[in-house]
Amino acid sequence: MENVSIDSTWKKCLTGDRKAQYHLYQFFSKKMFVVCLRYAKDSLEAEDILQIGFVKVFTKGHLFSENGSLEGWIRRIMVNTAIEIQRKNKIAYVESLDNDIIHEIPNNNATDQIHYKDLMSIVHQLPIGYRTVFNLYAVEGYTHKEIAEMLNISEGNSKSQLSRARQWLKTRLLKIEAFTL
């Protein structure tokens, strides 16, 4: 779909046109599912986040100011929806590393480099609090102040969670690197 087509489809979505909503969903759903997966505990929860997020896109479309990109606005809705779901599920943002269950990534060929999917699998193994802050900061580009406001935590807590996430990832990557050598 071209930008002109996306714009006209979006305008039809604002009028409640179900066919246009379906086309917009088809266009953005794969990208947004990947966003949802970064915050969800599993693919089923990511699907729920995606569906709830798109309901918000279509019911709150009048709030899109067109100052930025439509895709960016939809992405923000997905991230905020994921955070809301985490809050509703009362997931603790500070978790002890002592309670982690560590899964090593199987590597069929020791000379293979870590691929994107493998790296995302490692990131997905982060405890939920670390993963949320890591994704918001490193992937989405939010500041610690914004993250603190979104998650109702202090800026220091956000920085600490990010630091712990980085250390956790570094440790896992070094283990995998040592295993493959």
Buried (B, 14 or more C-beta within 10 A) or exposed (E): EEEEEBEEBBEBBEEEBEEBBEBBBEBBBEEBBEBBBBBBBEEEBBBBBBBBBBEBBBEEBEEBEEEEEBEEBBBBBBBEBBBBBBEEEEBEBEBEEEEEEEEEBEEEEEEEEBEEEBBEEBBBBBBBBBBBBBBBBBEBEBEBEBBBEBBEBEBEBBBBBBEBBBEBBEEBBEEBEEEEE
